[in-house]
Amino acid sequence: MCEIPGEELIAGAKGIAEGGPPSLAGKTVNKFRPGGLMIVRAGGNAGMFSGIIGGWSAGGPRGSVPVTREVKP
């Protein structure tokens, strides 16, 4: 499921002071911003290795943007 109840994100939810505005209550919110889920594949001749790149919680001009590039031996 890629959505979460807004009640779980508002300030004070689950005893956490930080959070979103009370207006999120009663709404369903996407867990990922549009274009915010990055799926990558990497590998080489060795095989049997993998990795996961965690999502960026802050994107756009105030956050960060992942940058990838091909690395050739």
C-alpha positions as CSV (number, residue, x, y, z in Angstrom):
1,M,0.0,0.0,0.0
2,C,1.4,3.4,-1.0
3,E,-0.9,5.6,1.0
4,I,-1.2,6.4,4.7
5,P,-4.0,7.9,6.7
6,G,-3.4,11.6,7.4
7,E,-4.1,11.1,11.1
8,E,-0.8,9.3,11.3
9,L,1.2,12.3,9.9
10,I,-0.2,15.2,11.9
11,A,1.8,16.9,14.6
12,G,1.3,15.0,17.9
13,A,0.4,11.7,16.3
14,K,1.8,8.7,18.2
15,G,3.4,11.1,20.7
16,I,5.7,12.7,18.1
17,A,5.7,16.5,18.3
18,E,6.7,17.1,14.7
19,G,4.3,16.4,11.8
20,G,1.9,17.9,9.3
21,P,-0.9,20.3,9.7
22,P,-4.3,19.2,11.3
23,S,-5.9,19.6,7.9
24,L,-4.4,16.2,7.0
25,A,-6.8,14.4,9.4
26,G,-9.5,12.5,7.5
27,K,-7.5,12.4,4.3
28,T,-5.4,9.7,2.6
29,V,-1.9,10.8,1.8
30,N,0.6,9.3,-0.7
31,K,3.7,7.9,1.0
32,F,5.9,9.0,-2.0
33,R,5.9,12.4,-3.8
34,P,5.4,12.2,-7.5
35,G,8.6,10.8,-9.0
36,G,9.9,10.2,-5.5
37,L,10.3,6.4,-5.8
38,M,13.6,5.6,-7.4
39,I,14.2,2.0,-8.6
40,V,17.8,1.2,-9.6
41,R,19.6,-1.8,-10.9
42,A,23.3,-2.3,-10.6
43,G,25.7,-5.2,-10.9
44,G,28.6,-6.6,-12.7
45,N,30.3,-9.9,-13.3
46,A,30.6,-10.9,-9.6
47,G,26.9,-11.3,-9.1
48,M,25.1,-12.2,-5.9
49,F,25.3,-8.6,-4.6
50,S,22.5,-6.1,-4.3
51,G,21.7,-2.8,-2.6
52,I,18.8,-0.5,-1.8
53,I,18.9,3.2,-2.0
54,G,16.5,4.7,0.6
55,G,14.1,7.4,-0.4
56,W,14.8,11.1,0.1
57,S,12.3,12.6,2.4
58,A,13.0,16.2,1.3
59,G,13.1,16.9,-2.4
60,G,13.1,19.9,-4.6
61,P,14.7,23.2,-4.1
62,R,14.8,22.9,-0.3
63,G,15.9,19.3,-0.2
64,S,18.1,17.1,-2.2
65,V,17.9,15.3,-5.5
66,P,19.6,11.9,-6.1
67,V,22.2,11.8,-8.8
68,T,23.3,8.6,-10.5
69,R,25.8,7.9,-13.1
70,E,27.2,4.8,-14.8
71,V,30.6,3.6,-13.6
72,K,32.5,1.5,-16.1
73,P,35.5,-0.6,-15.1
